[in-house]
């Protein structure tokens, strides 16, 4: 059951992040960023909480097996990078201006870089998590 909750949380997190990050990268430009962010951010947060809580439960049952697995450290590092990226994006002027008007070329580039970093971080976390079982 815990594994099912974890997979559902990861899928919810990554699905929401994927849509938002693709928009940040310049896809789906007919949909305003402010509109895309409204459903994706709460979905991603919910998915993260589900995955984190169930992941802690799974880790606690097999901690001695996972502690020497290099993919665990990679996964946690990627998650940390993803979370730091979220904080930096939300503090940026480009993110704050998404509701007030058009973004400058520099702001669009800033958000695109953030979207790329996010995809790399969460994609790495997803891959490393999957590889945990094969080490």
CNS distance restraints for C-alpha pairs under 8 A (distance, minus, plus):
assign (resid   1 and name CA) (resid   5 and name CA) 6.34 0.50 0.50
assign (resid   2 and name CA) (resid   6 and name CA) 6.15 0.50 0.50
assign (resid   2 and name CA) (resid  54 and name CA) 5.68 0.50 0.50
assign (resid   2 and name CA) (resid  57 and name CA) 7.34 0.50 0.50
assign (resid   2 and name CA) (resid  58 and name CA) 7.03 0.50 0.50
assign (resid   3 and name CA) (resid   7 and name CA) 6.15 0.50 0.50
assign (resid   3 and name CA) (resid  54 and name CA) 7.15 0.50 0.50
assign (resid   3 and name CA) (resid  58 and name CA) 7.35 0.50 0.50
assign (resid   4 and name CA) (resid   8 and name CA) 6.11 0.50 0.50
assign (resid   5 and name CA) (resid   9 and name CA) 6.02 0.50 0.50
assign (resid   5 and name CA) (resid  50 and name CA) 6.60 0.50 0.50
assign (resid   5 and name CA) (resid  51 and name CA) 7.03 0.50 0.50
assign (resid   5 and name CA) (resid  54 and name CA) 6.43 0.50 0.50
assign (resid   6 and name CA) (resid  10 and name CA) 6.10 0.50 0.50
assign (resid   6 and name CA) (resid  50 and name CA) 6.30 0.50 0.50
assign (resid   6 and name CA) (resid  51 and name CA) 4.57 0.50 0.50
assign (resid   6 and name CA) (resid  52 and name CA) 7.68 0.50 0.50
assign (resid   6 and name CA) (resid  54 and name CA) 5.28 0.50 0.50
assign (resid   6 and name CA) (resid  55 and name CA) 6.22 0.50 0.50
assign (resid   7 and name CA) (resid  11 and name CA) 6.03 0.50 0.50
assign (resid   7 and name CA) (resid  51 and name CA) 7.13 0.50 0.50
assign (resid   8 and name CA) (resid  12 and name CA) 6.08 0.50 0.50
assign (resid   8 and name CA) (resid  47 and name CA) 7.36 0.50 0.50
assign (resid   8 and name CA) (resid  50 and name CA) 7.73 0.50 0.50
assign (resid   8 and name CA) (resid  51 and name CA) 7.57 0.50 0.50
assign (resid   9 and name CA) (resid  13 and name CA) 6.02 0.50 0.50
assign (resid   9 and name CA) (resid  46 and name CA) 7.35 0.50 0.50
assign (resid   9 and name CA) (resid  47 and name CA) 4.04 0.50 0.50
assign (resid   9 and name CA) (resid  48 and name CA) 6.13 0.50 0.50
assign (resid   9 and name CA) (resid  49 and name CA) 7.32 0.50 0.50
assign (resid   9 and name CA) (resid  50 and name CA) 4.78 0.50 0.50
assign (resid   9 and name CA) (resid  51 and name CA) 4.53 0.50 0.50
assign (resid  10 and name CA) (resid  14 and name CA) 5.93 0.50 0.50
assign (resid  10 and name CA) (resid  47 and name CA) 5.96 0.50 0.50
assign (resid  10 and name CA) (resid  48 and name CA) 6.77 0.50 0.50
assign (resid  10 and name CA) (resid  50 and name CA) 7.74 0.50 0.50
assign (resid  10 and name CA) (resid  51 and name CA) 5.53 0.50 0.50
assign (resid  10 and name CA) (resid 126 and name CA) 7.76 0.50 0.50
assign (resid  11 and name CA) (resid  15 and name CA) 5.75 0.50 0.50
assign (resid  11 and name CA) (resid  47 and name CA) 7.26 0.50 0.50
assign (resid  12 and name CA) (resid  16 and name CA) 6.14 0.50 0.50
assign (resid  12 and name CA) (resid  43 and name CA) 6.52 0.50 0.50
assign (resid  12 and name CA) (resid  44 and name CA) 6.29 0.50 0.50
assign (resid  12 and name CA) (resid  46 and name CA) 7.67 0.50 0.50
assign (resid  12 and name CA) (resid  47 and name CA) 4.81 0.50 0.50
assign (resid  12 and name CA) (resid  48 and name CA) 7.90 0.50 0.50
assign (resid  13 and name CA) (resid  17 and name CA) 6.06 0.50 0.50
assign (resid  13 and name CA) (resid  43 and name CA) 6.63 0.50 0.50
assign (resid  13 and name CA) (resid  44 and name CA) 4.19 0.50 0.50
assign (resid  13 and name CA) (resid  45 and name CA) 6.92 0.50 0.50
assign (resid  13 and name CA) (resid  46 and name CA) 7.26 0.50 0.50
assign (resid  13 and name CA) (resid  47 and name CA) 4.30 0.50 0.50
assign (resid  13 and name CA) (resid  48 and name CA) 5.56 0.50 0.50
assign (resid  14 and name CA) (resid  18 and name CA) 5.80 0.50 0.50
assign (resid  14 and name CA) (resid  44 and name CA) 7.12 0.50 0.50
assign (resid  14 and name CA) (resid  47 and name CA) 7.96 0.50 0.50
assign (resid  14 and name CA) (resid 122 and name CA) 7.12 0.50 0.50
assign (resid  15 and name CA) (resid  19 and name CA) 6.50 0.50 0.50
assign (resid  15 and name CA) (resid  44 and name CA) 7.79 0.50 0.50
assign (resid  16 and name CA) (resid  20 and name CA) 6.37 0.50 0.50
assign (resid  16 and name CA) (resid  40 and name CA) 4.87 0.50 0.50
assign (resid  16 and name CA) (resid  41 and name CA) 7.12 0.50 0.50
assign (resid  16 and name CA) (resid  43 and name CA) 6.11 0.50 0.50
assign (resid  16 and name CA) (resid  44 and name CA) 5.29 0.50 0.50
assign (resid  17 and name CA) (resid  21 and name CA) 5.82 0.50 0.50
assign (resid  17 and name CA) (resid  40 and name CA) 6.89 0.50 0.50
assign (resid  17 and name CA) (resid  41 and name CA) 7.76 0.50 0.50
assign (resid  17 and name CA) (resid  44 and name CA) 6.19 0.50 0.50
assign (resid  17 and name CA) (resid 118 and name CA) 7.93 0.50 0.50
assign (resid  17 and name CA) (resid 119 and name CA) 7.65 0.50 0.50
assign (resid  18 and name CA) (resid  22 and name CA) 6.00 0.50 0.50
assign (resid  18 and name CA) (resid 119 and name CA) 6.95 0.50 0.50
assign (resid  19 and name CA) (resid  23 and name CA) 6.33 0.50 0.50
assign (resid  19 and name CA) (resid  36 and name CA) 7.95 0.50 0.50
assign (resid  19 and name CA) (resid  40 and name CA) 7.38 0.50 0.50
assign (resid  20 and name CA) (resid  24 and name CA) 6.26 0.50 0.50
assign (resid  20 and name CA) (resid  36 and name CA) 6.58 0.50 0.50
assign (resid  20 and name CA) (resid  37 and name CA) 6.50 0.50 0.50
assign (resid  20 and name CA) (resid  40 and name CA) 6.49 0.50 0.50
assign (resid  20 and name CA) (resid 115 and name CA) 7.75 0.50 0.50
assign (resid  21 and name CA) (resid  25 and name CA) 6.11 0.50 0.50
assign (resid  21 and name CA) (resid 112 and name CA) 7.82 0.50 0.50
assign (resid  21 and name CA) (resid 114 and name CA) 7.97 0.50 0.50
assign (resid  21 and name CA) (resid 115 and name CA) 4.42 0.50 0.50
assign (resid  21 and name CA) (resid 116 and name CA) 7.00 0.50 0.50
assign (resid  21 and name CA) (resid 118 and name CA) 6.93 0.50 0.50
assign (resid  21 and name CA) (resid 119 and name CA) 6.67 0.50 0.50
assign (resid  22 and name CA) (resid  26 and name CA) 6.47 0.50 0.50
assign (resid  22 and name CA) (resid  27 and name CA) 5.45 0.50 0.50
assign (resid  22 and name CA) (resid  28 and name CA) 7.60 0.50 0.50
assign (resid  22 and name CA) (resid 115 and name CA) 6.90 0.50 0.50
assign (resid  23 and name CA) (resid  27 and name CA) 4.79 0.50 0.50
assign (resid  23 and name CA) (resid  28 and name CA) 5.69 0.50 0.50
assign (resid  23 and name CA) (resid  29 and name CA) 6.84 0.50 0.50
assign (resid  23 and name CA) (resid  33 and name CA) 6.81 0.50 0.50
assign (resid  23 and name CA) (resid  36 and name CA) 7.67 0.50 0.50
assign (resid  24 and name CA) (resid  33 and name CA) 7.53 0.50 0.50
assign (resid  24 and name CA) (resid 108 and name CA) 7.58 0.50 0.50
assign (resid  24 and name CA) (resid 111 and name CA) 5.49 0.50 0.50
assign (resid  24 and name CA) (resid 112 and name CA) 4.94 0.50 0.50
assign (resid  24 and name CA) (resid 114 and name CA) 7.57 0.50 0.50
assign (resid  24 and name CA) (resid 115 and name CA) 5.32 0.50 0.50
assign (resid  25 and name CA) (resid 111 and name CA) 7.09 0.50 0.50
assign (resid  25 and name CA) (resid 112 and name CA) 4.21 0.50 0.50
assign (resid  25 and name CA) (resid 113 and name CA) 7.35 0.50 0.50
assign (resid  25 and name CA) (resid 115 and name CA) 5.79 0.50 0.50
assign (resid  25 and name CA) (resid 116 and name CA) 6.91 0.50 0.50
assign (resid  26 and name CA) (resid 112 and name CA) 6.88 0.50 0.50
assign (resid  29 and name CA) (resid  33 and name CA) 7.92 0.50 0.50
assign (resid  31 and name CA) (resid  35 and name CA) 6.69 0.50 0.50
assign (resid  31 and name CA) (resid  36 and name CA) 6.64 0.50 0.50
assign (resid  32 and name CA) (resid  36 and name CA) 6.40 0.50 0.50
assign (resid  33 and name CA) (resid  37 and name CA) 6.01 0.50 0.50
assign (resid  33 and name CA) (resid  98 and name CA) 6.45 0.50 0.50
assign (resid  34 and name CA) (resid  38 and name CA) 6.50 0.50 0.50
assign (resid  34 and name CA) (resid  98 and name CA) 5.80 0.50 0.50
assign (resid  34 and name CA) (resid  99 and name CA) 5.88 0.50 0.50
assign (resid  35 and name CA) (resid  39 and name CA) 7.81 0.50 0.50
assign (resid  36 and name CA) (resid  40 and name CA) 6.53 0.50 0.50
assign (resid  37 and name CA) (resid  41 and name CA) 5.69 0.50 0.50
assign (resid  38 and name CA) (resid  42 and name CA) 7.38 0.50 0.50
assign (resid  39 and name CA) (resid  43 and name CA) 6.35 0.50 0.50
assign (resid  40 and name CA) (resid  44 and name CA) 5.95 0.50 0.50
assign (resid  41 and name CA) (resid  45 and name CA) 6.13 0.50 0.50
assign (resid  42 and name CA) (resid  46 and name CA) 6.06 0.50 0.50
assign (resid  43 and name CA) (resid  47 and name CA) 6.06 0.50 0.50
assign (resid  44 and name CA) (resid  48 and name CA) 6.01 0.50 0.50
assign (resid  45 and name CA) (resid  49 and name CA) 6.22 0.50 0.50
assign (resid  46 and name CA) (resid  50 and name CA) 6.24 0.50 0.50
assign (resid  47 and name CA) (resid  51 and name CA) 6.05 0.50 0.50
assign (resid  48 and name CA) (resid  52 and name CA) 5.85 0.50 0.50
assign (resid  49 and name CA) (resid  53 and name CA) 5.98 0.50 0.50
assign (resid  50 and name CA) (resid  54 and name CA) 6.05 0.50 0.50
assign (resid  51 and name CA) (resid  55 and name CA) 5.63 0.50 0.50
assign (resid  52 and name CA) (resid  56 and name CA) 6.13 0.50 0.50
assign (resid  53 and name CA) (resid  57 and name CA) 6.48 0.50 0.50
assign (resid  54 and name CA) (resid  58 and name CA) 6.24 0.50 0.50
assign (resid  55 and name CA) (resid  59 and name CA) 5.97 0.50 0.50
assign (resid  56 and name CA) (resid  60 and name CA) 6.00 0.50 0.50
assign (resid  57 and name CA) (resid  61 and name CA) 6.58 0.50 0.50
assign (resid  58 and name CA) (resid  62 and name CA) 6.71 0.50 0.50
assign (resid  59 and name CA) (resid  63 and name CA) 5.21 0.50 0.50
assign (resid  59 and name CA) (resid  66 and name CA) 7.24 0.50 0.50
assign (resid  62 and name CA) (resid  66 and name CA) 6.33 0.50 0.50
assign (resid  63 and name CA) (resid  67 and name CA) 5.85 0.50 0.50
assign (resid  64 and name CA) (resid  68 and name CA) 7.64 0.50 0.50
assign (resid  65 and name CA) (resid  69 and name CA) 7.43 0.50 0.50
assign (resid  66 and name CA) (resid  72 and name CA) 6.77 0.50 0.50
assign (resid  66 and name CA) (resid 132 and name CA) 7.63 0.50 0.50
assign (resid  67 and name CA) (resid  72 and name CA) 7.34 0.50 0.50
assign (resid  69 and name CA) (resid  73 and name CA) 7.46 0.50 0.50
assign (resid  69 and name CA) (resid 132 and name CA) 6.91 0.50 0.50
assign (resid  69 and name CA) (resid 135 and name CA) 6.63 0.50 0.50
assign (resid  70 and name CA) (resid  74 and name CA) 6.45 0.50 0.50
assign (resid  71 and name CA) (resid  75 and name CA) 5.92 0.50 0.50
assign (resid  71 and name CA) (resid 128 and name CA) 5.16 0.50 0.50
assign (resid  71 and name CA) (resid 129 and name CA) 6.91 0.50 0.50
assign (resid  71 and name CA) (resid 131 and name CA) 6.58 0.50 0.50
assign (resid  71 and name CA) (resid 132 and name CA) 5.65 0.50 0.50
assign (resid  71 and name CA) (resid 135 and name CA) 7.95 0.50 0.50
assign (resid  72 and name CA) (resid  76 and name CA) 6.20 0.50 0.50
assign (resid  72 and name CA) (resid 128 and name CA) 6.98 0.50 0.50
assign (resid  72 and name CA) (resid 129 and name CA) 7.02 0.50 0.50
assign (resid  72 and name CA) (resid 132 and name CA) 6.57 0.50 0.50
assign (resid  73 and name CA) (resid  77 and name CA) 6.02 0.50 0.50
assign (resid  74 and name CA) (resid  78 and name CA) 6.10 0.50 0.50
assign (resid  74 and name CA) (resid 124 and name CA) 7.86 0.50 0.50
assign (resid  74 and name CA) (resid 125 and name CA) 7.18 0.50 0.50
assign (resid  74 and name CA) (resid 128 and name CA) 6.38 0.50 0.50
assign (resid  75 and name CA) (resid  79 and name CA) 6.16 0.50 0.50
assign (resid  75 and name CA) (resid 124 and name CA) 6.87 0.50 0.50
assign (resid  75 and name CA) (resid 125 and name CA) 4.44 0.50 0.50
assign (resid  75 and name CA) (resid 126 and name CA) 7.43 0.50 0.50
assign (resid  75 and name CA) (resid 128 and name CA) 5.19 0.50 0.50
assign (resid  75 and name CA) (resid 129 and name CA) 6.01 0.50 0.50
assign (resid  76 and name CA) (resid  80 and name CA) 6.12 0.50 0.50
assign (resid  76 and name CA) (resid 125 and name CA) 7.15 0.50 0.50
assign (resid  77 and name CA) (resid  81 and name CA) 6.18 0.50 0.50
assign (resid  77 and name CA) (resid 125 and name CA) 7.93 0.50 0.50
assign (resid  78 and name CA) (resid  82 and name CA) 6.12 0.50 0.50
assign (resid  78 and name CA) (resid 121 and name CA) 4.90 0.50 0.50
assign (resid  78 and name CA) (resid 122 and name CA) 6.51 0.50 0.50
assign (resid  78 and name CA) (resid 124 and name CA) 6.08 0.50 0.50
assign (resid  78 and name CA) (resid 125 and name CA) 5.15 0.50 0.50
assign (resid  79 and name CA) (resid  83 and name CA) 6.17 0.50 0.50
assign (resid  79 and name CA) (resid 121 and name CA) 6.60 0.50 0.50
assign (resid  79 and name CA) (resid 122 and name CA) 6.54 0.50 0.50
assign (resid  79 and name CA) (resid 125 and name CA) 5.93 0.50 0.50
assign (resid  80 and name CA) (resid  84 and name CA) 6.11 0.50 0.50
assign (resid  81 and name CA) (resid  85 and name CA) 6.08 0.50 0.50
assign (resid  81 and name CA) (resid 121 and name CA) 6.06 0.50 0.50
assign (resid  82 and name CA) (resid  86 and name CA) 6.34 0.50 0.50
assign (resid  82 and name CA) (resid 117 and name CA) 7.62 0.50 0.50
assign (resid  82 and name CA) (resid 118 and name CA) 5.57 0.50 0.50
assign (resid  82 and name CA) (resid 121 and name CA) 5.18 0.50 0.50
assign (resid  82 and name CA) (resid 122 and name CA) 6.11 0.50 0.50
assign (resid  83 and name CA) (resid  87 and name CA) 6.47 0.50 0.50
assign (resid  84 and name CA) (resid  88 and name CA) 6.25 0.50 0.50
assign (resid  85 and name CA) (resid  89 and name CA) 6.07 0.50 0.50
assign (resid  85 and name CA) (resid 114 and name CA) 6.74 0.50 0.50
assign (resid  85 and name CA) (resid 117 and name CA) 7.28 0.50 0.50
assign (resid  85 and name CA) (resid 118 and name CA) 6.55 0.50 0.50
assign (resid  86 and name CA) (resid  90 and name CA) 6.17 0.50 0.50
assign (resid  86 and name CA) (resid 118 and name CA) 7.82 0.50 0.50
assign (resid  87 and name CA) (resid  91 and name CA) 6.26 0.50 0.50
assign (resid  88 and name CA) (resid  92 and name CA) 6.25 0.50 0.50
assign (resid  89 and name CA) (resid  95 and name CA) 6.30 0.50 0.50
assign (resid  89 and name CA) (resid 111 and name CA) 7.28 0.50 0.50
assign (resid  89 and name CA) (resid 114 and name CA) 6.68 0.50 0.50
assign (resid  90 and name CA) (resid  95 and name CA) 5.84 0.50 0.50
assign (resid  90 and name CA) (resid  96 and name CA) 7.13 0.50 0.50
assign (resid  91 and name CA) (resid  95 and name CA) 7.19 0.50 0.50
assign (resid  91 and name CA) (resid  96 and name CA) 7.43 0.50 0.50
assign (resid  92 and name CA) (resid  96 and name CA) 6.52 0.50 0.50
assign (resid  93 and name CA) (resid  97 and name CA) 6.03 0.50 0.50
assign (resid  93 and name CA) (resid 107 and name CA) 7.70 0.50 0.50
assign (resid  94 and name CA) (resid  98 and name CA) 6.44 0.50 0.50
assign (resid  94 and name CA) (resid 103 and name CA) 6.73 0.50 0.50
assign (resid  94 and name CA) (resid 107 and name CA) 5.00 0.50 0.50
assign (resid  94 and name CA) (resid 108 and name CA) 7.27 0.50 0.50
assign (resid  94 and name CA) (resid 110 and name CA) 7.37 0.50 0.50
assign (resid  94 and name CA) (resid 111 and name CA) 6.95 0.50 0.50
assign (resid  95 and name CA) (resid 111 and name CA) 7.51 0.50 0.50
assign (resid  96 and name CA) (resid 100 and name CA) 7.98 0.50 0.50
assign (resid  97 and name CA) (resid 101 and name CA) 6.38 0.50 0.50
assign (resid  97 and name CA) (resid 102 and name CA) 7.75 0.50 0.50
assign (resid  97 and name CA) (resid 103 and name CA) 7.02 0.50 0.50
assign (resid  98 and name CA) (resid 102 and name CA) 7.17 0.50 0.50
assign (resid  98 and name CA) (resid 103 and name CA) 6.99 0.50 0.50
assign (resid 103 and name CA) (resid 107 and name CA) 5.77 0.50 0.50
assign (resid 103 and name CA) (resid 108 and name CA) 6.16 0.50 0.50
assign (resid 104 and name CA) (resid 108 and name CA) 6.22 0.50 0.50
assign (resid 105 and name CA) (resid 109 and name CA) 6.19 0.50 0.50
assign (resid 106 and name CA) (resid 110 and name CA) 6.12 0.50 0.50
assign (resid 107 and name CA) (resid 111 and name CA) 6.23 0.50 0.50
assign (resid 108 and name CA) (resid 112 and name CA) 6.06 0.50 0.50
assign (resid 109 and name CA) (resid 113 and name CA) 6.15 0.50 0.50
assign (resid 110 and name CA) (resid 114 and name CA) 6.31 0.50 0.50
assign (resid 111 and name CA) (resid 115 and name CA) 6.08 0.50 0.50
assign (resid 112 and name CA) (resid 116 and name CA) 6.22 0.50 0.50
assign (resid 113 and name CA) (resid 117 and name CA) 6.16 0.50 0.50
assign (resid 114 and name CA) (resid 118 and name CA) 6.03 0.50 0.50
assign (resid 115 and name CA) (resid 119 and name CA) 6.18 0.50 0.50
assign (resid 116 and name CA) (resid 120 and name CA) 6.17 0.50 0.50
assign (resid 117 and name CA) (resid 121 and name CA) 6.04 0.50 0.50
assign (resid 118 and name CA) (resid 122 and name CA) 6.02 0.50 0.50
assign (resid 119 and name CA) (resid 123 and name CA) 5.63 0.50 0.50
assign (resid 120 and name CA) (resid 124 and name CA) 5.93 0.50 0.50
assign (resid 121 and name CA) (resid 125 and name CA) 6.23 0.50 0.50
assign (resid 122 and name CA) (resid 126 and name CA) 6.05 0.50 0.50
assign (resid 123 and name CA) (resid 127 and name CA) 6.12 0.50 0.50
assign (resid 124 and name CA) (resid 128 and name CA) 5.90 0.50 0.50
assign (resid 125 and name CA) (resid 129 and name CA) 5.93 0.50 0.50
assign (resid 126 and name CA) (resid 130 and name CA) 6.29 0.50 0.50
assign (resid 127 and name CA) (resid 131 and name CA) 6.21 0.50 0.50
assign (resid 128 and name CA) (resid 132 and name CA) 6.28 0.50 0.50
assign (resid 129 and name CA) (resid 133 and name CA) 7.84 0.50 0.50
assign (resid 130 and name CA) (resid 134 and name CA) 7.84 0.50 0.50
assign (resid 131 and name CA) (resid 135 and name CA) 6.68 0.50 0.50
